Structures are given as structure tokens and as C-alpha cells.
């Protein structure tokens, strides 16, 4: 009598065991799906960050080039350091390139003020098949904003000083205590480089 009851108890426990194992398997698959989505989102954010920085660096380089062109006209320097110059528009080509390197594509690239870029990207890969519906067709997107920050300040020469010393340019004082005594006759490679004149970083 006792032996039959033991077999009967085991038979009743088996469906419970199957239910518990099935539930644990479902949870494992659900966590895996969440992990897949997180990896895809992280990839999208990495691509957006890289693309925004690339666009901002292109503009930084263009501003630095303009500064060299106008080196002998210090009255134009402040506008250049403010990003308020003509002929330098959207430079999103590098943003597309960096997004592609990170397996994504740019779906939006716009100026964020005079000295910033806001870039939105979408991953090429989908989240993938999972127990969550529609993930096989779902892509991740992300946005990032990069800003260009002037590193240097300078005093504008007075008219009297300009007349007395026409060839003397203002002293360029930059972050980190670096000072540039500019020689208008110096070759370009001895002048401050783009990274000396501007910082490029992601917005907080």
C-alpha cells in the first residue's frame, strides 16, 4: 500500500517538475533576448558617438584652416573661434563613414548650434530571433551630440599698437598654460594645429 502511494506521489511531482523546468527555460530565453537587445543598443550608441565626433572634428579642422588663412587679420579670429564663419556648412561625410565602420547608418546629422553636431544612427543588424515578438526585424537607434570648444583666447590689438607693430600678432593663450607667439612668416607646420586650437568632445 505504501509502495503504490510512493509511485503515485512521483507521478504527481513529474508534471510540476516539467512546469518548473519550462518556466526556467523561458526565463533563460527571455534574459538572452534582453541581452541581445542591450548589445545591439550599445552598438548603436558607439556608432552614434563615433559619428558625431567625426563630424565635429571635420568642422574643427575646417575652422583651423580658416584661422591660418586669416592669420594676418586678428579682427577675424574671434568669429572663427565662435564658429561664426561663412563657407563652412554641414560636414557629415565622416559621420557616415564612422557609422558604417560600426555596422550602422546615419539617419540624421544636423548642427547643434554653431559649434556642435547631433547625429542619429540605426544599426544594420537586427536584434535577432527570440521569444520576444518582432525582434527579428527590430533595429536599434541612438543619438549623440559632439561639441567643438575653443581652447585659446587672445587680446585684440589696439589701433595704436597695430600702427606701431604691423607684423606683431596677438599672443595666443591656450588651455594648459600653453602660449603661442605667432610668427606670420612661419610655415604652417609650426603654427598651432587644429587640436591645439579646439577641443572636440561628446556633450554631457
C-alpha positions in Angstrom: 0.0 0.0 0.0 2.8 2.4 0.9 4.8 1.4 -2.2 1.9 2.3 -4.5 1.5 5.7 -2.8 5.2 6.4 -3.4 4.8 5.8 -7.1 1.7 7.9 -7.2 3.5 10.8 -5.5 6.3 10.6 -8.0 3.8 10.7 -10.9 2.2 13.8 -9.4 5.6 15.5 -9.0 6.6 14.9 -12.6 4.3 17.5 -14.2 5.3 20.0 -11.6 9.0 19.3 -12.4 8.3 19.8 -16.1 6.5 23.1 -15.4 9.3 24.4 -13.3 11.9 23.5 -15.9 9.8 25.0 -18.6 9.5 28.2 -16.6 13.2 28.4 -16.0 13.9 27.8 -19.7 11.5 30.6 -20.7 13.2 32.9 -18.2 16.6 32.0 -19.6 15.5 32.7 -23.2 13.9 36.0 -22.1 17.1 37.1 -20.4 19.0 36.1 -23.5 16.7 38.3 -25.6 17.2 41.2 -23.3 20.9 40.7 -23.5 20.7 40.7 -27.3 18.8 43.9 -27.3 21.3 45.5 -24.9 24.2 44.6 -27.1 22.5 46.0 -30.1 21.7 49.2 -28.3 25.3 49.6 -27.1 26.5 49.1 -30.6 24.1 51.8 -31.8 25.4 54.2 -29.2 29.0 53.5 -30.0 28.3 54.2 -33.7 26.4 57.4 -32.8 29.2 58.7 -30.6 31.9 58.0 -33.2 29.8 59.6 -36.0 29.1 62.8 -34.0 32.8 63.1 -33.0 33.9 62.6 -36.6 31.5 65.3 -37.9 32.7 67.8 -35.2 36.4 67.0 -35.9 35.8 67.8 -39.6 34.4 71.2 -38.8 37.2 71.8 -36.3 39.8 71.1 -39.0 37.9 73.5 -41.4 37.9 76.2 -38.7 41.6 75.8 -38.0 42.3 76.0 -41.7 40.3 79.2 -41.9 42.2 80.6 -39.0 45.5 80.0 -40.7 44.2 81.7 -43.9 43.2 84.8 -41.8 46.2 84.7 -39.6 47.2 88.2 -40.6 43.8 89.6 -39.7 43.3 89.1 -36.0 40.0 91.0 -36.2 38.5 87.9 -37.8 39.8 85.4 -35.2 37.0 85.7 -32.7 34.4 84.9 -35.3 36.4 81.8 -36.3 36.7 80.6 -32.7 33.0 81.1 -32.3 32.3 79.1 -35.4 30.5 82.0 -37.0 32.1 82.0 -40.4 30.7 81.6 -44.0 31.6 78.7 -46.2 31.7 76.0 -43.5 28.5 74.1 -43.6 27.5 70.6 -42.6 30.3 68.1 -42.7 28.6 64.8 -42.3 30.6 62.7 -44.7 32.9 61.4 -42.0 29.9 60.8 -39.8 28.6 58.3 -42.4 32.0 56.7 -42.7 32.4 56.1 -39.0 28.8 54.9 -38.6 29.5 52.4 -41.4 32.6 51.2 -39.6 30.5 50.4 -36.6 27.9 48.5 -38.7 25.3 51.3 -38.6 23.9 54.0 -40.9 23.3 57.7 -40.3 19.6 58.6 -40.3 20.1 62.2 -39.1 23.0 64.7 -39.0 22.4 68.3 -38.0 24.2 71.2 -36.5 23.7 71.7 -32.8 24.4 75.4 -32.6 27.5 76.9 -34.3 29.9 74.5 -32.6 28.2 71.2 -32.4 26.7 68.2 -34.2 23.8 66.0 -33.3 23.9 62.6 -35.1 21.3 59.8 -35.1 22.2 56.3 -36.3 20.4 53.0 -36.8 22.1 49.6 -36.6 22.3 47.5 -39.7 21.8 44.3 -37.7 18.5 43.5 -36.1 18.2 42.2 -32.5 17.6 38.7 -33.9 15.2 35.9 -33.3 14.0 35.5 -29.8 10.9 34.7 -27.8 10.0 38.4 -27.8 7.8 39.1 -30.9 9.1 41.0 -33.9 12.8 41.2 -32.6 14.0 39.6 -35.9 13.1 42.9 -37.7 13.9 45.4 -34.9 16.9 47.6 -35.2 18.4 49.8 -32.5 18.9 53.5 -32.9 20.8 56.1 -30.8 21.8 59.7 -30.9 24.9 61.6 -29.8 25.9 65.2 -29.7 29.5 66.4 -30.1 30.7 69.9 -29.4 33.7 71.9 -30.5 35.2 74.1 -27.8 37.8 76.8 -28.4 41.0 76.3 -26.3 42.5 79.7 -26.8 42.0 83.3 -26.0 43.8 86.4 -27.2 43.8 90.2 -26.8 42.7 92.3 -29.7 45.4 94.8 -30.6 44.6 98.5 -30.3 44.8 100.7 -33.4 47.9 102.4 -32.0 49.6 99.1 -31.4 48.7 98.0 -34.9 50.2 101.1 -36.5 53.4 100.7 -34.4 53.9 97.0 -34.9 52.1 95.9 -38.0 53.8 92.5 -38.1 53.2 91.6 -34.4 50.3 89.2 -33.9 48.3 88.8 -30.6 49.7 86.3 -28.1 47.5 83.2 -28.2 46.9 81.8 -24.7 45.6 78.3 -24.7 44.4 75.7 -22.1 47.1 74.1 -20.1 49.1 77.2 -19.9 50.4 77.0 -23.5 51.2 80.3 -25.2 51.9 80.8 -28.8 54.0 83.8 -30.0 52.8 83.7 -33.6 55.2 84.5 -36.5 53.3 85.3 -39.7 56.3 84.2 -41.7 56.5 80.8 -40.0 55.5 77.7 -42.1 52.1 76.2 -41.4 53.5 73.2 -39.6 55.0 75.5 -36.9 51.6 77.1 -36.3 49.1 75.7 -33.8 47.3 72.6 -35.1 43.5 72.0 -35.0 43.8 70.1 -31.8 45.8 73.0 -30.2 43.0 75.5 -31.1 39.9 73.4 -30.4 38.7 70.6 -28.2 36.2 68.1 -29.5 34.2 66.0 -27.1 30.7 64.5 -26.5 28.2 66.7 -24.8 27.4 65.8 -21.2 
